[in-house]
Amino acid sequence: MSSRVSEFTAQDYQLISREFAELRESAVRRCANQQEIDTVQKAFDFANEAHKGVRRRSGEPYIIHPIEVAKIVVNEIGLGCKSIVAALLHDVVEDTDYTVEDIRNLFGDKIATLVDGLTKIKTVLDNEDKSKVKSIQAENFKRILLTLNDDVRVVLIKLADRLHNCRTIEYMPEHKRDKILGETMFIFIPLAHRLGLYGIKSEMEDIWLRYKEPQAFNEIKAKINRNANDKEKQIDDFVKEIRQILDKMDIDYEIRKRVKSPYSIWHKMRTKNVTFEQVFDLYAVRIIFKPRTENVKAERSQCYAIYSAITNEYDYREDRFRDWIKQPKNNGYEALHCTVMSKSGIWVEVQIRSRRMNDIAEKGIAAHWAYKREGIVSESESEMDKWIAKVQEILMNPDVNALELLDIIHNDLTASEIFVFTPKGEQKAILKGATALDFAYMIHTHIGNKAIAAKVNLRLEPLSYVLRSGDQIEIITAQNENPKREWLDFLKTRKAINIVKEYFDRLDRKNAAEAQANQKASSGSKWSLPFFKPKAKSEYIINDRRNTDNRFVIATCCHPIPGDPVIGFLSPDGVVTVHKKSCQVANTLAATSGDSIVVPKWEADEMNAFPARISVTGIDRVGLLNEITKYVSVIMKVNLRRLVFESQDSIFSGEMDLMVHEKADLERLLKMLQKIDGIQKVIRKNL
């Protein structure tokens, strides 16, 4: 956030005093002794003086930002004194004349190291060297992840810093906002998820949605509020019933209610092609119990006992049962989830956790360490340590350049896992989307290299077979077999891809020229964008007929239309590529090429039409298709390019590809179609 200098008022000093008093109260509960509390006070006094007279874009005194970051660090992440101090000092070296050595002399080596790590991250993230945009952005994230090797607290404090910047992002110009939100979605949100910081992840997702898809955010938020008001009494009645069940079991517990976040609802609607009303886990009741003993196995048994007692009383959806205890998530998350029908007729998700499980769910890696220090460690919690070790191994690989590394880490952060079995019944976790050949390489390199086919659930399948959760796999090998280049077309796991690539690299080294070319490719190619200066980043008019210099193309990955929230990327030849702000490709570009962002001014033009796709489902009847096409072509005068409909057991579904001038036209059409008798759902789909 940019800053400016001005004299502070009495109100400013009162605000600073009040905000620090809140932080100090939290720090007192967290610090081990008076000496640590005094160090927090010392850090505040030092930072307050260093930032004196400086304001953020919001107009607040700058010191409010490090105070807020420190609050997140202690209250939402659960870190201790040294992290609080580092959060208070995290901008001093970057923004004032003080050095890391000054911090070291005043606060010691550990805090100086934390501040130095945070300063280096901030320096590269704020780098304005436009001649090396893409490679620098990739190096930025490599720098962030390298701190995992030194002290993961640097990453956690940086996440707190990014969260507060997101909370105050309204004060940033739009092109800067898009860059920050692109970085946030591409790396910080997956990182928060991978480190188990669900609260931080969820809040950053909602902020991202609020600015990237404001109409969708506001509509979902309004529906949540209306729905919650209507269902509040029913949820409270359900909680009373659950309390009666638990009280009979003589359990020390608490119950919390939650409503699904706007981003989670939007994402489910978008990926599952469902309406708001079809989101079954809109409401959740969380049961957090104190286990009778600190034995992890006994604690898990209590979870199953609670689950059994609840499902004995209510109808439940078997397809919505999630056992994150038997097989925890890869970030250590443990819980039982089930969706039951309340006596008043609404679906409610019930989440069952022990206090230890809840701490890890809310505080992530910080809680994991705390329980580890106390000797209360389950098998699942070692997954966090395994992942950090894996990241360190990738980071230390000299053959992976920064751009490749960014893709590898991003893919790892966002990957989901499934669970499959060996012929002897041993359970293995593997990347969702992985093939039988990936499984072979996971078992052993030699098995992968010699594989010719697989038996999946006793049926013969090709090596390209995509595994499903619960599959039992046996790999068939032959001694005279070797890897094939075409395997690279379907392999998904990094380990398998690297083994096959290395095999062919060794073969190709026989040719000196090819070896030279391979080495150049493996070291990574660096390209740069020339310095560019549009009229103004905040106002780049791309369809102004009076200025034909402003050329643009529509991104085929997301097909935006006028009226969609859009973001533009200016290429070296002066052409702007226009994406939806919510497009994942655009997020990647914003994260890796943030300084090429422009803010397109793009209005509807009666001379131009753009492709859009809608999906329609409902109850079939005679004449329905004719009525639909009449509304589209005759009444709305929309050009219909493609029409696919099918009907089965009186249920019809179909898609239409249209050419529209702007989003408002499309929304009017959706509302008109929704009124046709028999139509149950009409939604816009991605092309």
Disulfide bonds with the S-S distance in Angstrom:
none
